[in-house]
């Protein structure tokens, strides 16, 4: 029974050695290759393979580009092959592979037969792991950049509202007091002109403050921020935004609220600039554990696959980047003469 069990294990180990995607070499004490599996053969250049089969103990140096030590990313100092008595359970090494260039591997080398000094050297490709890690780092960096951008916008917005606007309001009061003093007609006319200019400038500063970061978004949430923004659009552009919030007044994660607000803001702005419409429909609702935003216009539309869209195209790119931050799905559907629909689906956790 024991022999049958041993035979079964040996059979499995043989299959593992032959079919594994992990690269496996067997070396003797002197560094000569005794055997290698299919995965190992596939990464070796023909001349390197021939030298290994010929018994060269330095053949591996033709394909190895160094390992990562505590001092250097790639080094050959204190090579992992130099001490046949030393086992290293995990380290990073770089191999110049056939047809794929230099690839990073997670490696281990250990003695499996102390009497003969036979060692097994195993490599696992880290390319996919590195790519995943790089994508994660890019996403985290983008989150930090956008968060910093929003925080800076909030700071400048409050500074404009609490400091600059208040100072201008104080100056307006002073001008109005002067109007009731005994001043000549031409001076009074100048005061009225200055008052008008300051009023317009004060309105511009208030609008700029809201555009940078509406206080209602932080204090009252999405629906209040949308209503304020759409009223301003109707007042200044004459375009009516039909806002249909199909949910209760509730708050969401700050990052989610910011993304939904900015995507809607950009989509409405694009409709104002390019759609040629007098009305825009905005829907906001929850379904299937997701928050859905729809911005709909029946304007001129555009070709989705057009490589030369109107404007810079940065608005669409920015919307997609923001959607990725909260793992949301952004869809833009449009046809010439049939309008445009921007749909954002945000998963709620």
Helices and strands as residue ranges (DSSP letters): H 2-19, E 23-27, E 33-36, H 38-43, H 46-53, G 59-62, E 64-67, E 88-97, E 101-113, E 118-125, H 127-159, I 160-164, H 165-179, H 185-212, H 215-219, H 222-237, E 240-246, H 254-270, I 271-275, E 279-287, E 290-297, H 314-325, E 329-335, E 339-347
